[in-house]
Amino acid sequence: MNRLAIQGGHLVDPASNRDGPADLFIADGTVVAVDTPPAGFTPDRRIDAAGCIVLPGLVDLSAHLREPGASRKGGIVSEARAAAAGGITTLVCPPCTTPVMDTPSVVELVHSRAHEAQAARVAPLGALTQGLEGEHLAEMAALRDAGCPAMADGGRPVSHTLVLRRALDYAATFSLPVVLTPEDPHLAAGGRVHEGETATRRGLPGQPAATETAELSRILALVEETGARVHFARISTGRGAELVAEARLRKLPVTADVAIHQLYFTDLDTVEYDTAAHVRPPFRTQTDRDALRRAVADGVISAVCSDHQPHDPDAKACPFADSEPGISGVETLLALTLRLVDDGLLPLTEAIRRLTHGPAGCLGLEAGTLAPGAPADLTVADPQAVWRVTAEEMLSRGRNTPFLGWELTGRAVTTVVGGQVVHPPRPPVSYHR
């Protein structure tokens, strides 16, 4: 039995209402006690967490791992290890792989590669429709049995309303959450930045806020009729957050997340045509950004995610309109969220909730807490560690991020998954005669 003691740290576990000094005791991959060790407990290893905060492992609801299908951009092993270095212990990956995750065999491949990584856990989402083509429903029950905690449109919204209605009905039958992209594909077509003054001045095709709000309204009408549990991925507008808040007040079973970069950047950050700022959904106005920050603080938005999308250099080394959208974000998620605490937006406990218990609850994942009996997935972070984001130090295969050069405070120093230390990795043993 592998036994681990983490001592001298400040435990922050919002799910258990803990925020104070506490020791943690782990055996056989499970948290067995907090504060006081069980009788006869002798650890095989001790971790000194003095001066650090001890958190449930971060749960990232949107991380493109690029495998299978786009290994030039990333892979399950490389990205899971980068995530572990960032304090993330559960990565939820969308089904838009090649081939699409619409059969158990593809899901099993992902699980196998994740096991090989010996780093962050990977929770693959099953495709809502076959091939994500929006025409025929996927075999949701089989995907659930293969280990998919939810079904998703994979960033390819189902434009046929009747098909979407049937998909939500079917998912509700199996009590499966559905992750949907609030984007009207017709309004979004060709848009690269937020539709407004900045887009006009720079001659870039714009995408209106109605792209999000129109789709949210359509989906909410179907949720009201079907009772399906829906999670909205990557809200980007203030009005979108308002629609989610109104739906939750009406007790509709909906939740939402926001990508961390949407809480920092606006459409003005695209004026230099920097392709690192090309994301989907696009950066919106400062009014939208401020509204999203308030929605995170108020709990209307339950989770903050990285929306990790690693790219090869060629994907960004081209004109803005021709570049591929996305940011490599697993390694900066924790520090950028802690910065929101320093900005006075929300207290530390609530910031950690948006990264742990909040996202886990959105999809019903067994994660996000360090209560006795819970899986021993955790992060020991130094909240005072100052570091600079550089391409040379990134572990992700994609170095595409507009945060390059930023000085951040707060960093994971030890990450544990299933009771095993996965970061920092132990160096290989060498023998010298």
C-alpha positions as CSV (number, residue, x, y, z in Angstrom):
1,M,0.0,0.0,0.0
2,N,1.4,3.4,-1.0
3,R,1.1,5.9,1.9
4,L,1.7,9.6,1.6
5,A,1.6,12.4,4.1
6,I,1.4,16.1,3.1
7,Q,2.2,18.2,6.1
8,G,2.5,21.8,7.1
9,G,0.4,23.3,4.3
10,H,-2.7,25.5,4.2
11,L,-5.6,23.3,2.9
12,V,-8.2,25.0,0.7
13,D,-11.0,22.6,-0.2
14,P,-14.2,24.6,-1.0
15,A,-16.3,21.4,-1.3
16,S,-15.5,20.5,2.3
17,N,-15.6,24.1,3.6
18,R,-12.0,23.9,4.6
19,D,-9.6,26.9,4.5
20,G,-6.8,26.6,7.0
21,P,-3.8,24.7,8.2
22,A,-4.2,21.0,7.9
23,D,-2.2,17.8,7.2
24,L,-3.4,15.3,4.6
25,F,-3.0,11.5,4.8
26,I,-3.3,9.3,1.7
27,A,-3.3,5.5,1.3
28,D,-3.8,3.4,-1.8
29,G,-4.8,6.3,-3.9
30,T,-7.5,7.7,-1.5
31,V,-7.6,10.5,1.0
32,V,-7.9,8.6,4.3
33,A,-7.8,11.4,6.8
34,V,-7.4,15.2,7.3
35,D,-5.6,16.7,10.3
36,T,-5.1,13.5,12.3
37,P,-3.6,10.3,10.8
38,P,-5.4,7.0,11.2
39,A,-4.2,4.7,13.9
40,G,-1.0,3.0,12.9
41,F,-0.5,5.2,9.8
42,T,3.2,5.2,8.7
43,P,3.8,7.1,5.5
44,D,6.2,5.9,2.8
45,R,6.8,9.4,1.8
46,R,6.3,12.8,3.4
47,I,5.8,16.1,1.5
48,D,6.6,19.3,3.4
49,A,4.0,21.9,2.3
50,A,5.1,24.7,4.6
51,G,4.3,28.0,3.0
52,C,2.2,26.4,0.4
53,I,-1.5,25.9,-0.3
54,V,-2.8,22.4,-0.7
55,L,-5.7,22.2,-3.2
56,P,-7.9,19.5,-4.8
57,G,-6.4,18.8,-8.2
58,L,-7.7,21.3,-10.9
59,V,-10.4,20.1,-13.2
60,D,-10.1,21.6,-16.7
61,L,-13.4,21.3,-18.7
62,S,-11.9,22.1,-22.1
63,A,-8.5,20.7,-23.2
64,H,-7.8,19.7,-26.8
65,L,-5.1,17.1,-26.6
66,R,-4.7,16.7,-30.4
67,E,-4.6,13.0,-30.3
68,P,-5.7,11.0,-32.2
69,G,-5.3,13.0,-35.5
70,A,-3.1,16.0,-35.1
71,S,0.1,14.8,-33.4
72,R,2.1,17.7,-35.0
73,K,0.3,20.0,-32.6
74,G,0.3,17.9,-29.4
75,G,-0.4,14.5,-27.9
76,I,-2.1,13.0,-24.9
77,V,1.2,12.2,-23.2
78,S,2.8,15.7,-23.7
79,E,-0.3,17.6,-22.9
80,A,-1.2,15.5,-19.8
81,R,2.2,16.1,-18.4
82,A,2.1,19.8,-19.1
83,A,-1.3,19.9,-17.4
84,A,0.1,18.1,-14.3
85,A,2.9,20.7,-14.2
86,G,0.2,23.3,-14.1
87,G,-1.6,21.6,-11.2
88,I,-4.4,20.1,-13.3
89,T,-5.3,16.5,-12.4
90,T,-8.4,16.0,-14.6
91,L,-8.5,17.0,-18.3
92,V,-11.8,16.9,-20.1
93,C,-11.2,16.6,-23.8
94,P,-13.8,17.3,-26.5
95,P,-14.6,14.6,-29.1
96,C,-13.4,16.5,-32.2
97,T,-10.4,14.2,-32.8
98,T,-9.6,12.3,-36.0
99,P,-11.3,9.9,-35.9
100,V,-14.1,11.5,-33.9
101,M,-14.8,10.0,-30.5
102,D,-18.1,8.5,-31.5
103,T,-17.2,4.8,-30.9
104,P,-15.9,3.0,-27.8
105,S,-12.7,2.0,-29.7
106,V,-11.5,5.6,-30.0
107,V,-12.4,6.3,-26.4
108,E,-10.4,3.2,-25.3
109,L,-7.4,4.5,-27.3
110,V,-7.5,7.8,-25.4
111,H,-7.7,6.0,-22.1
112,S,-4.8,3.8,-23.0
113,R,-2.6,6.8,-24.0
114,A,-3.6,8.7,-20.9
115,H,-2.5,5.7,-18.7
116,E,0.8,5.7,-20.5
117,A,1.3,9.4,-19.6
118,Q,1.1,8.7,-15.9
119,A,0.1,12.3,-15.4
120,A,-3.3,14.1,-15.4
121,R,-6.4,12.0,-15.8
122,V,-8.2,12.3,-19.1
123,A,-11.9,12.3,-19.3
124,P,-13.0,12.1,-23.0
125,L,-16.4,13.4,-24.0
126,G,-18.4,11.3,-26.4
127,A,-19.7,12.8,-29.7
128,L,-23.3,13.8,-29.6
129,T,-23.8,12.9,-33.2
130,Q,-22.1,10.5,-35.5
131,G,-18.9,12.1,-36.9
132,L,-20.1,15.4,-35.2
133,E,-21.9,16.0,-38.5
134,G,-25.2,16.9,-36.7
135,E,-27.3,14.4,-38.6
136,H,-27.6,11.1,-36.8
137,L,-27.3,10.5,-33.1
138,A,-24.2,8.7,-31.7
139,E,-24.5,5.6,-29.6
140,M,-24.5,7.5,-26.3
141,A,-25.1,4.5,-24.1
142,A,-22.1,2.7,-25.5
143,L,-19.9,5.8,-25.2
144,R,-21.0,6.2,-21.5
145,D,-20.1,2.6,-20.8
146,A,-16.7,3.2,-22.4
147,G,-16.0,5.9,-19.9
148,C,-17.4,9.2,-21.3
149,P,-18.9,11.3,-18.5
150,A,-20.9,13.4,-20.9
151,M,-21.7,13.9,-24.6
152,A,-20.7,17.0,-26.6
153,D,-20.9,18.8,-29.9
154,G,-17.1,19.2,-30.0
155,G,-17.3,22.8,-31.1
156,R,-19.5,21.9,-34.0
157,P,-23.0,23.1,-33.1
158,V,-25.9,21.0,-34.2
159,S,-27.8,23.4,-36.5
160,H,-30.8,21.1,-37.1
161,T,-33.1,21.9,-34.2
162,L,-35.0,18.7,-34.5
163,V,-31.8,16.6,-34.3
164,L,-30.7,18.6,-31.3
165,R,-34.1,18.1,-29.6
166,R,-33.8,14.3,-30.1
167,A,-30.2,14.3,-28.9
168,L,-31.2,16.1,-25.7
169,D,-34.1,13.8,-25.2
170,Y,-31.9,10.7,-25.6
171,A,-29.2,12.1,-23.3
172,A,-31.8,12.9,-20.7
173,T,-33.0,9.3,-20.8
174,F,-29.6,8.1,-19.7
175,S,-29.1,11.1,-17.3
176,L,-26.1,12.2,-19.3
177,P,-24.9,15.8,-19.3
178,V,-24.5,17.4,-22.7
179,V,-21.8,20.0,-23.4
180,L,-22.8,22.4,-26.1
181,T,-21.1,25.3,-27.9
182,P,-23.2,28.5,-27.7
183,E,-22.5,29.5,-31.3
184,D,-24.8,30.0,-34.2
185,P,-22.7,28.6,-37.1
186,H,-24.4,30.8,-39.7
187,L,-23.8,34.0,-37.8
188,A,-20.3,32.9,-36.9
189,A,-19.3,31.8,-40.4
190,G,-16.1,33.6,-41.5
191,G,-15.9,35.7,-38.3
192,R,-12.4,36.0,-36.9
193,V,-12.8,38.8,-34.3
194,H,-15.6,40.5,-32.5
195,E,-17.9,42.4,-34.8
196,G,-17.4,46.1,-33.9
197,E,-15.2,49.1,-34.4
198,T,-11.9,47.2,-34.0
199,A,-12.9,44.7,-36.7
200,T,-14.0,47.5,-39.1
201,R,-10.8,49.5,-38.6
202,R,-8.6,46.5,-39.1
203,G,-10.5,45.1,-42.0
204,L,-11.1,41.7,-40.3
205,P,-14.3,39.7,-40.7
206,G,-16.4,40.1,-37.5
207,Q,-18.5,37.8,-35.4
208,P,-21.5,39.5,-33.6
209,A,-22.4,38.9,-30.0
210,A,-25.7,37.5,-31.4
211,T,-23.7,34.5,-32.5
212,E,-23.7,33.4,-28.9
213,T,-27.0,34.8,-27.6
214,A,-29.1,33.5,-30.4
215,E,-27.8,30.0,-29.9
216,L,-28.2,30.2,-26.2
217,S,-31.8,31.1,-26.5
218,R,-32.5,28.2,-28.9
219,I,-30.8,25.7,-26.6
220,L,-32.5,27.0,-23.5
221,A,-35.9,26.6,-25.1
222,L,-35.1,22.9,-25.8
223,V,-33.7,22.4,-22.3
224,E,-37.0,23.7,-20.9
225,E,-38.9,21.1,-23.0
226,T,-36.6,18.1,-22.5
227,G,-35.2,18.6,-19.0
228,A,-31.8,17.7,-20.3
229,R,-28.7,18.7,-18.3
230,V,-26.7,21.1,-20.4
231,H,-23.4,22.7,-19.9
232,F,-22.5,25.7,-22.0
233,A,-18.9,25.7,-23.0
234,R,-16.8,28.9,-23.2
235,I,-19.3,31.8,-22.7
236,S,-17.8,35.0,-24.1
237,T,-20.4,37.8,-23.8
238,G,-22.0,39.7,-21.0
239,R,-25.5,39.1,-22.4
240,G,-24.7,35.4,-22.7
241,A,-23.8,35.3,-19.0
242,E,-27.1,37.1,-18.2
243,L,-29.1,34.5,-20.2
244,V,-27.4,31.7,-18.1
245,A,-28.2,33.6,-14.9
246,E,-31.8,33.9,-15.9
247,A,-32.1,30.3,-16.8
248,R,-30.6,29.2,-13.4
249,L,-33.0,31.5,-11.6
250,R,-35.8,29.5,-13.4
251,K,-34.2,26.3,-12.1
252,L,-33.2,25.0,-15.5
253,P,-30.5,22.4,-15.3
254,V,-27.8,24.4,-16.9
255,T,-24.2,25.4,-16.1
256,A,-21.5,27.3,-17.9
257,D,-17.8,27.9,-18.0
258,V,-15.5,30.6,-19.4
259,A,-12.0,30.4,-20.8
260,I,-9.5,32.1,-18.5
261,H,-8.1,34.3,-21.4
262,Q,-11.6,35.9,-21.8
263,L,-11.2,37.4,-18.4
264,Y,-8.1,39.3,-19.4
265,F,-8.2,40.2,-23.1
266,T,-10.6,42.3,-25.2
267,D,-11.0,42.8,-29.0
268,L,-8.5,45.7,-28.7
269,D,-5.8,43.1,-28.2
270,T,-6.2,42.1,-31.8
271,V,-5.3,45.5,-33.2
272,E,-1.7,44.4,-33.9
273,Y,-2.8,41.4,-35.9
274,D,-1.0,39.2,-33.4
275,T,-2.3,35.7,-34.2
276,A,-1.7,34.6,-30.6
277,A,-4.8,36.6,-29.9
278,H,-6.9,34.7,-32.5
279,V,-9.3,32.6,-30.4
280,R,-12.8,31.1,-30.8
281,P,-15.0,32.6,-29.5
282,P,-13.2,35.8,-30.2
283,F,-12.2,38.3,-27.5
284,R,-15.2,40.6,-27.0
285,T,-15.5,44.2,-25.6
286,Q,-14.2,45.5,-22.3
287,T,-17.9,45.6,-21.2
288,D,-18.2,41.9,-22.0
289,R,-15.0,41.1,-20.2
290,D,-16.0,42.9,-17.1
291,A,-19.4,41.2,-17.1
292,L,-17.8,37.8,-17.4
293,R,-15.6,38.6,-14.4
294,R,-18.7,39.5,-12.4
295,A,-20.4,36.3,-13.5
296,V,-17.4,34.3,-12.3
297,A,-17.4,36.2,-9.0
298,D,-21.2,35.7,-8.5
299,G,-21.1,32.0,-9.3
300,V,-23.3,32.3,-12.4
301,I,-20.3,30.8,-14.3
302,S,-19.4,27.7,-12.3
303,A,-16.1,26.9,-13.9
304,V,-13.0,28.6,-15.4
305,C,-11.2,26.4,-18.0
306,S,-8.0,26.7,-20.1
307,D,-9.6,26.0,-23.4
308,H,-6.2,24.5,-24.2
309,Q,-5.5,24.3,-27.9
310,P,-1.8,23.7,-28.7
311,H,-0.7,24.5,-32.3
312,D,2.3,23.9,-34.4
313,P,4.2,27.1,-35.4
314,D,2.9,27.1,-38.9
315,A,-0.7,27.4,-37.7
316,K,0.0,30.9,-36.3
317,A,2.8,32.0,-38.7
318,C,0.4,33.5,-41.3
319,P,-2.0,36.4,-41.7
320,F,-4.5,36.8,-38.8
321,A,-7.6,35.8,-40.8
322,D,-5.8,32.6,-42.1
323,S,-4.4,31.5,-38.8
324,E,-6.0,28.8,-36.6
325,P,-7.7,29.9,-33.4
326,G,-6.6,28.8,-30.0
327,I,-4.3,29.2,-27.0
328,S,-2.0,26.8,-25.2
329,G,-3.3,27.3,-21.7
330,V,-2.9,24.4,-19.2
331,E,0.3,25.7,-17.7
332,T,-1.0,29.2,-16.9
333,L,-4.6,28.4,-15.7
334,L,-3.8,28.3,-12.0
335,A,-1.6,31.4,-11.9
336,L,-4.0,33.5,-13.9
337,T,-6.9,32.4,-11.7
338,L,-4.9,33.3,-8.6
339,R,-4.3,36.7,-10.2
340,L,-8.0,37.3,-10.1
341,V,-7.8,36.9,-6.3
342,D,-4.9,39.5,-6.2
343,D,-7.2,41.8,-8.3
344,G,-9.8,41.6,-5.6
345,L,-12.4,40.0,-7.8
346,L,-13.1,37.0,-5.5
347,P,-11.7,35.4,-2.4
348,L,-9.2,32.5,-2.7
349,T,-11.7,29.9,-1.7
350,E,-14.1,30.9,-4.5
351,A,-11.4,31.1,-7.0
352,I,-10.3,27.5,-6.2
353,R,-14.0,26.4,-6.3
354,R,-14.1,27.6,-10.0
355,L,-11.2,25.3,-10.7
356,T,-12.1,22.2,-8.7
357,H,-15.5,21.6,-7.2
358,G,-17.3,23.8,-9.6
359,P,-16.2,22.2,-12.9
360,A,-16.4,18.7,-11.3
361,G,-20.1,19.4,-10.4
362,C,-20.9,20.5,-13.9
363,L,-20.3,17.0,-15.3
364,G,-20.8,15.0,-12.2
365,L,-17.1,14.0,-12.1
366,E,-15.7,12.2,-9.0
367,A,-13.1,14.9,-8.5
368,G,-12.6,18.4,-7.0
369,T,-12.5,17.6,-3.3
370,L,-10.1,16.2,-0.7
371,A,-12.6,14.9,1.8
372,P,-11.8,11.5,3.3
373,G,-12.8,8.8,0.9
374,A,-12.1,11.0,-2.2
375,P,-9.5,10.1,-4.9
376,A,-6.1,11.5,-3.9
377,D,-5.8,14.0,-6.7
378,L,-4.3,17.2,-5.4
379,T,-1.9,20.1,-6.0
380,V,0.6,21.7,-3.7
381,A,1.1,25.3,-4.9
382,D,3.4,28.0,-3.8
383,P,1.2,31.2,-3.9
384,Q,4.3,33.4,-3.7
385,A,6.3,31.9,-6.5
386,V,7.0,34.5,-9.2
387,W,7.7,33.2,-12.7
388,R,7.7,34.4,-16.3
389,V,5.9,32.7,-19.1
390,T,8.5,31.7,-21.7
391,A,8.3,29.4,-24.7
392,E,11.5,27.6,-23.7
393,E,10.0,26.5,-20.3
394,M,6.6,25.4,-21.6
395,L,6.1,21.6,-21.5
396,S,3.1,21.7,-23.9
397,R,4.0,21.0,-27.5
398,G,2.2,24.2,-28.4
399,R,3.8,27.5,-27.3
400,N,1.0,29.6,-28.8
401,T,-0.1,32.0,-26.1
402,P,-0.6,35.8,-25.8
403,F,0.7,35.5,-22.2
404,L,4.3,35.0,-23.3
405,G,6.5,37.4,-21.3
406,W,3.9,37.9,-18.5
407,E,5.2,37.7,-15.0
408,L,2.8,35.6,-12.9
409,T,2.6,34.7,-9.2
410,G,1.6,31.3,-7.9
411,R,2.7,27.9,-9.3
412,A,2.2,24.2,-8.7
413,V,5.2,22.6,-7.0
414,T,3.8,19.1,-6.5
415,T,0.9,17.4,-8.3
416,V,-0.5,14.1,-7.1
417,V,-2.9,11.9,-9.0
418,G,-4.3,8.7,-7.5
419,G,-1.9,9.0,-4.6
420,Q,1.1,9.1,-6.9
421,V,3.4,12.1,-7.4
422,V,3.2,12.9,-11.1
423,H,4.9,16.3,-11.0
424,P,7.7,16.9,-10.7
425,P,8.5,13.6,-12.4
426,R,11.2,11.6,-10.8
427,P,14.4,11.4,-12.8
428,P,15.3,8.0,-14.3
429,V,17.6,5.9,-12.3
430,S,21.1,5.6,-13.8
431,Y,23.7,3.1,-12.7
432,H,27.4,3.9,-12.9
433,R,30.2,1.4,-12.4
